[in-house]
């Protein structure tokens, strides 16, 4: 392969990896924010295993 082809393939690959990483980061932040805002309702009749 010529150097120009290698350079363009490297640029395409790095942009794909960057986009995937940013998407994963956004999803992680949104998941953490949703977990903080959720309220867990427990059933008082249920016993917990760790006493």
C-alpha positions as CSV (number, residue, x, y, z in Angstrom):
1,X,0.0,0.0,0.0
2,X,1.1,3.5,-0.7
3,X,1.8,5.9,2.2
4,X,-1.3,8.0,1.3
5,X,-3.6,5.0,1.5
6,X,-2.1,4.0,4.8
7,X,-2.6,7.5,6.2
8,X,-6.2,7.7,5.0
9,X,-7.0,4.3,6.4
10,X,-5.5,5.3,9.7
11,X,-7.6,8.4,9.8
12,X,-10.8,6.5,9.0
13,X,-10.0,3.9,11.7
14,X,-9.2,6.5,14.3
15,X,-12.4,8.5,13.7
16,X,-14.5,5.4,14.0
17,X,-12.8,4.5,17.3
18,X,-13.2,8.0,18.6
19,X,-16.9,8.0,17.7
20,X,-17.5,4.7,19.5
21,X,-15.7,5.9,22.6
22,X,-17.7,9.1,22.8
23,X,-20.9,7.2,22.3
24,X,-19.9,4.8,25.2
25,X,-19.1,7.7,27.4
26,X,-22.4,9.5,26.8
27,X,-24.3,6.3,27.5
28,X,-22.4,5.7,30.7
29,X,-23.0,9.2,31.9
30,X,-26.7,9.0,31.0
31,X,-27.0,5.6,32.8
32,X,-25.4,7.0,36.0
33,X,-27.6,10.0,35.9
34,X,-30.7,7.8,35.5
35,X,-29.6,5.6,38.4
36,X,-29.3,8.6,40.7
37,X,-32.8,9.9,39.8
38,X,-34.6,6.6,40.2
39,X,-36.4,5.7,43.4
40,X,-36.4,2.1,44.6
41,X,-39.5,1.0,46.3
42,X,-39.0,-1.8,48.7
43,X,-41.7,-4.1,50.0
44,X,-41.7,-4.0,53.8
45,X,-43.0,-7.6,54.0
46,X,-39.8,-8.9,52.3
47,X,-36.9,-9.8,54.5
48,X,-33.4,-9.1,53.4
49,X,-30.7,-11.8,53.4
50,X,-28.1,-9.6,55.0
51,X,-29.1,-8.9,58.6
